[in-house]
Amino acid sequence: MQGLVPCSPWSPTVAIATRVLELYRTTHVRCPQLAIQAFVKSLCDLHGVPYRPYLREQFSIAYDLYLEIRRQTDARVNAALGRDTPNWRLKHACPACMYKLEGEDALIFSFLSTMDGNDSLKRVLRRAKTNGSKQEPTLGPSKEREDSRDGGEDYFLTREQVDKWAKGRVADILPTDANNPCSDRWKNMINDVTSRMWGIFDETGIFLGLCCHGFVLVVADMVRSGELAKYPLAIVEVLLDAFGLKIGGGYDIGCHFGTTLSNSELGDKARKNQFRSLLGSFHGHAHNRLCQLSFLATYVEGMGLEDLEGCERYFSRSNGLAKSVRYASKFHHRQEITTFMKQIDDLETYANLSKFICDNYRQALKILQTEPGLKQWMVEEGIDDYDTFHVWLEEEKDYLLGLDAGLPKKREETVEMEYVQRLVNLEASEYVFVRTIRNAERAALADEADFNPASISQVARRHAIEQRNRDLELVQDLEVKMGIESWWTSSDAEWIAAAAAIKNHKYQGALDAIEKIIVERLLEMTKIHQSATGYKMRSHIAKALQSRSKGVRNAIERYNAVALSMDPPMLTLSWDEVVNYGFLSEFDLLRDTRDSVRSRPWTRRNYRFAMDSYFKILRAREEIKRLNIEIKRVVTWIDDKDLFLRKKEEEYKESDPALTFQISVYRQRRARSDTNHMHRFWALAKTPGFTGSVEPGVSVERKEARQQEQAVGQSAAVDSEMQVDMTLDQDERWQRAQAGEWEEGDEGEDAEGETVSSLMYQMSVLAVDRSEGGGRDLDFE
């Protein structure tokens, strides 16, 4: 009650002020590298006392108790607010994604999420010492003491929720999918490859699920394994249960995971709810070009400008926790991660929500400004309409599918070619048969013994005879069909013509192979040659292409061997030439391939850039449509949240003053960023090209709550009185703003509880009215 937290339950000798513990908590979240030991040493320096190791343990005990007090206080507040139902936090984590309003336009994806694994937050499992040698070390049993505390609250999935999708239920559902070019390429979901992890770790990282705005939805511990299929499956199950229809899930191997999900026991539910597995933009450009056409965000209708790479940005922050959790207990491992996520969600992700939305809106408007230039280019090139770009995209997809499937049909061999080839095979089998006997004879003579047929290897002799007989039967069969009376020889004109046809056939086959692998590589490199591609994106694509360089080298070697055997020899390729090709138009060999791919417009540099520009414009229009909905949701959330919390304060004011105070603190903490949100939306509303509204709507959730209140006979008079009181507060604030007494930095946390967020809403409405010729004539900066 004095603001001190003791370090032991009985007869404490050391107590730590709550403000010091709160200082460490907030500082540690902002700077995860700050450990307890360094903080305690700093406290000792400030107090002029020597540091003792036991002080660190005492501070840790007090800190655990302080966090538990905060957790129980938050639980009591949530219970009073009716927010203690299962999955309430998950279903209300992001107001822009989840606070749906009446009369909204339907979206292709009602909810966008992203997920990925990260192995930075490993945890060492403490084990007892063993008598193993240095050459053959053995792992001892765990010596960690039992701890029934969880520490993960409702952020972490239980191990039971994850293990229900373990290898026994997904090991046999990873087939090669003919419609998925990456199904047999990415290996991070195969148990035998990724489950090998050092025995010193128990948790080997976390698997994280975020909404597209960066709010944490759910987390799973990766236990003694890498990124197994069970982790994304478990997260998708939770998302389907919570959000239902039309979810888009981004994953760095979303193409492969889509096949896994479709063939799992969760597949029917995912298809029924129209779940779609997608690729993030950063990782997607390192995938097969055919895969990009089906999964990359640029070509997926309804994606807008979302890149689905929020996990990578989140991990860049959370990686700082590695030092704190590496040697922590299981409880403290989860406690550290959960504390970090709660603080980041409240004070960083939510604080930057409006900035995220407004920046995306301005980016979309900037992209739309390029449309006149695209139309002018289309006129100059004689392109009639935008449908041409869709035709080109389908042509490219069909062409790449044809390369994979061997279409058009593989060139058929003539009967003459087949006959000559079988004669060559017969000659080779005759040679093997004779060589087998000759080698046995030489071995017998080397031993100075008389030749004995029994000394010949009976197995080798039998195999040689059987192969010769098979080849002879094939030759005789063709001779009967072709009416040939005597074998052709290499000097016959028919033989010479057929041999030339065989060489050309092999050359064309080698050329098809080199075409496939190099065309895909050059198309995948398109992103590297674009001026807006950042250094990290270029490096990531280059690394992925380098990992496949062995296949390119092998294809080049096979082609060169066949090209040199031609008469006259054909043009050969070198590795340096291939890696320096910038685009398909520079690949001269393609003029000899079966489909003359170089003549197609989508293979030219300018045409491809124009096609990509068009699809970016499409995505920008979708982004503006989505953002107009999200802005209205956030504005309504701010308005409804403030009304609801103030009403709850009044409800508990007489019966429970302590709870009322905690609700007030909760409201102020949640509202500290609302001022900036409304200010940013108000500024965006004055931007040319803005088509949305900053007026609040009617939320589906609040409408349902009011209907329930009316059903039980409750009156809405209290709500009306609250609205009147708030209006008076808003008018008072407005008068202060006119007098220049209000500044942007005011947080609305004074004793009277004045609501700045509502004031900013009124100012936004006035700004919109003024742009339409109405409202007060004020120039507020």
DAKAPE-V617150 format. One record per helix or strand of 2 or more residues. SS is the DSSP state (helix for helix, strand for strand). FROM is the first residue (numbers start at 1). TO is the last residue. If there is no record, write none. Layout:
{{SS/FROM/TO} {SS/FROM/TO}}
//
This chain:
{{strand/4/6} {strand/15/17} {helix/18/30} {helix/36/47} {helix/53/80} {helix/88/91} {helix/95/98} {strand/111/118} {helix/159/163} {helix/167/170} {helix/191/194} {strand/203/211} {strand/216/223} {helix/229/243} {strand/247/251} {helix/254/263} {helix/267/272} {strand/276/279} {helix/281/284} {helix/289/295} {helix/297/299} {helix/310/325} {helix/330/349} {helix/353/368} {helix/371/381} {helix/387/405} {helix/415/446} {helix/453/455} {helix/458/482} {helix/493/527} {helix/535/547} {helix/549/565} {helix/575/580} {helix/584/586} {helix/588/592} {helix/597/599} {helix/601/603} {helix/605/652} {helix/657/671} {helix/674/685} {helix/700/711} {helix/717/738} {helix/756/771}}
//
